[in-house]
Amino acid sequence: MAKSLKLLIDGYNIIAPVAAPGRGSTEAWLHHERMGLLNRLVQFLPAKIARRCCVVFDARQPPAGRPDRFEHQGIDVRFAVDHDEADDLIEQLIASHHSPKGLAVVSSDRRIQTAARRKGATAFESQTWFDRLLDGRVGLAKAGQDQNDHSGPGRASELSSKPDETDLDEDEVQRWMRDFGVDPH
């Protein structure tokens, strides 16, 4: 059974504040930054969520020796080679998602946040989301109007929309909800 995407990340939106393009002098430098991000995601995301995560990077061509799509320890990694920019691919992924209300989108681009909300997905500001992840305080759902949620108090995206082999068990869902300030009742 195909895995259901739960977390969609605009990769350079997280890397850019730390390592703005042009700071490094070689492509190896940028590769190092991308891999650092991917490794931190693997380290800090629960494995069940990492396996349902996609990180998209801008690229006219994939880096040397890499396909335009590959898996890094369960995370789907894509380079937007057939698109003008990563935002175009991210919008396409949001639009084609079978259950966007269960999708969390991490991007600082207003265009992407608007596209996510229009489809019912939850949008997070990149650096705030990533800082919270590293602090152990991040979730895929949010309560109230935290992190740009304009849908009203008490809204929370579901962690899963239909059962499959990668869904969280009930105890784990309850733990996540408590950890991220969502009242399960």
C-alpha positions as CSV (number, residue, x, y, z in Angstrom):
1,M,0.0,0.0,0.0
2,A,1.4,3.5,-0.9
3,K,2.2,5.7,2.0
4,S,0.0,8.7,2.6
5,L,1.9,12.0,2.7
6,K,1.4,13.8,6.1
7,L,4.2,16.4,6.1
8,L,5.4,18.5,3.2
9,I,8.5,20.7,3.7
10,D,9.9,23.5,1.5
11,G,13.5,22.6,2.2
12,Y,15.3,25.8,1.3
13,N,12.9,27.8,3.4
14,I,14.5,26.1,6.5
15,I,18.1,26.1,5.2
16,A,18.1,29.6,3.8
17,P,18.1,31.6,7.1
18,V,21.0,29.5,8.3
19,A,22.9,29.1,5.0
20,A,21.8,31.6,2.5
21,P,22.6,30.8,-1.2
22,G,25.9,32.2,-2.2
23,R,27.5,31.7,1.2
24,G,29.2,28.5,0.2
25,S,31.6,28.4,-2.7
26,T,30.9,24.8,-3.9
27,E,28.0,22.6,-4.7
28,A,29.4,20.3,-1.9
29,W,28.6,23.0,0.6
30,L,24.9,23.1,-0.5
31,H,24.7,19.3,-0.5
32,H,26.1,19.3,3.1
33,E,23.4,21.8,4.2
34,R,20.6,19.7,2.5
35,M,21.9,16.5,4.1
36,G,22.2,18.2,7.5
37,L,18.5,19.2,7.3
38,L,17.4,15.7,6.2
39,N,19.5,14.1,9.0
40,R,17.9,16.5,11.6
41,L,14.5,15.6,10.4
42,V,15.3,11.9,10.7
43,Q,16.6,12.5,14.2
44,F,13.8,14.7,15.5
45,L,10.6,13.4,13.7
46,P,8.9,10.3,14.9
47,A,9.8,7.5,12.5
48,K,6.1,7.0,11.5
49,I,5.9,10.7,10.5
50,A,9.4,10.8,8.8
51,R,8.2,7.9,6.5
52,R,5.2,10.1,5.5
53,C,7.3,13.2,4.9
54,C,8.4,14.9,1.6
55,V,11.1,17.6,1.4
56,V,11.2,19.6,-1.8
57,F,14.2,21.6,-3.0
58,D,14.6,24.0,-5.9
59,A,16.8,22.6,-8.7
60,R,16.9,22.9,-12.4
61,Q,19.0,19.7,-12.3
62,P,19.5,17.3,-9.5
63,P,22.9,17.4,-7.8
64,A,25.6,15.4,-9.5
65,G,25.1,11.7,-8.8
66,R,21.6,12.1,-7.5
67,P,18.2,11.4,-9.2
68,D,15.6,14.1,-9.0
69,R,13.8,12.0,-6.4
70,F,15.2,9.7,-3.7
71,E,14.6,8.4,-0.2
72,H,16.7,9.4,2.7
73,Q,16.0,7.1,5.7
74,G,12.3,7.0,4.9
75,I,11.9,10.7,3.9
76,D,10.9,11.3,0.3
77,V,13.3,13.9,-1.2
78,R,12.5,15.7,-4.4
79,F,14.2,18.3,-6.6
80,A,11.8,20.4,-8.6
81,V,13.6,19.8,-11.9
82,D,10.5,19.9,-14.1
83,H,9.2,23.1,-12.5
84,D,10.4,26.7,-12.5
85,E,10.7,26.6,-8.7
86,A,10.0,24.3,-5.7
87,D,6.8,26.2,-5.0
88,D,5.3,25.0,-8.2
89,L,5.9,21.3,-7.3
90,I,4.8,21.9,-3.7
91,E,1.5,23.4,-4.9
92,Q,1.0,20.5,-7.3
93,L,1.6,18.0,-4.4
94,I,-1.0,19.9,-2.2
95,A,-3.5,20.1,-5.0
96,S,-3.2,16.4,-5.8
97,H,-3.3,15.1,-2.2
98,H,-6.2,12.7,-1.6
99,S,-6.9,14.1,1.9
100,P,-5.3,17.6,2.3
101,K,-7.0,18.2,5.6
102,G,-4.6,15.6,7.1
103,L,-1.5,17.4,5.5
104,A,0.9,19.7,7.3
105,V,2.8,22.1,5.0
106,V,6.0,23.8,6.2
107,S,6.9,26.9,4.1
108,S,7.5,30.6,4.7
109,D,6.2,31.4,1.3
110,R,2.8,33.1,1.5
111,R,1.8,31.5,-1.9
112,I,2.3,28.0,-0.5
113,Q,0.6,28.8,2.8
114,T,-2.4,30.2,0.9
115,A,-2.5,27.1,-1.4
116,A,-2.3,24.8,1.7
117,R,-5.1,26.6,3.6
118,R,-7.3,26.8,0.5
119,K,-7.2,23.0,0.3
120,G,-7.8,22.6,4.1
121,A,-4.1,21.7,4.9
122,T,-2.4,23.1,7.9
123,A,0.4,25.7,7.1
124,F,3.4,26.4,9.3
125,E,6.0,29.1,9.1
126,S,9.3,27.3,8.3
127,Q,11.7,28.6,10.9
128,T,9.2,28.7,13.7
129,W,8.2,25.1,12.9
130,F,11.8,23.9,12.7
131,D,12.9,25.7,15.9
132,R,10.0,24.0,17.7
133,L,11.0,20.6,16.2
134,L,14.5,20.9,17.5
135,D,13.1,22.0,20.9
136,G,10.9,18.9,20.9
137,R,7.7,21.0,20.8
138,V,6.4,20.6,17.3
139,G,3.3,19.0,16.0
140,L,1.5,18.4,12.8
141,A,-1.8,19.8,14.2
142,K,-2.4,23.0,16.0
143,A,-4.9,24.4,18.3
144,G,-6.3,27.9,18.4
145,Q,-4.7,30.3,16.1
146,D,-1.1,29.3,16.7
147,Q,1.4,29.7,13.8
148,N,-0.8,31.5,11.3
149,D,-4.0,29.4,11.8
150,H,-6.8,31.7,10.7
151,S,-9.5,29.0,10.8
152,G,-10.7,29.7,14.4
153,P,-10.1,28.4,17.9
154,G,-10.0,24.7,18.5
155,R,-9.2,23.6,14.9
156,A,-6.8,20.7,14.7
157,S,-5.8,18.7,11.7
158,E,-6.2,15.0,12.1
159,L,-3.0,12.9,12.1
160,S,-4.6,10.4,9.9
161,S,-7.6,10.3,7.6
162,K,-7.9,6.6,7.0
163,P,-6.1,3.6,8.4
164,D,-3.1,2.1,6.9
165,E,0.0,0.3,8.1
166,T,1.8,3.5,9.0
167,D,-0.9,5.2,11.1
168,L,-0.1,6.1,14.7
169,D,-1.7,3.9,17.4
170,E,-4.2,5.6,19.8
171,D,-1.7,6.0,22.7
172,E,0.8,7.7,20.4
173,V,-1.9,10.0,19.1
174,Q,-3.0,10.9,22.6
175,R,0.6,11.6,23.6
176,W,1.2,13.9,20.6
177,M,-2.0,15.7,21.3
178,R,-1.0,16.4,24.9
179,D,2.6,17.3,23.9
180,F,1.3,19.8,21.3
181,G,-1.4,21.4,23.4
182,V,-4.4,19.9,21.6
183,D,-7.3,18.9,23.8
184,P,-8.4,15.4,22.6
185,H,-11.9,15.9,23.8
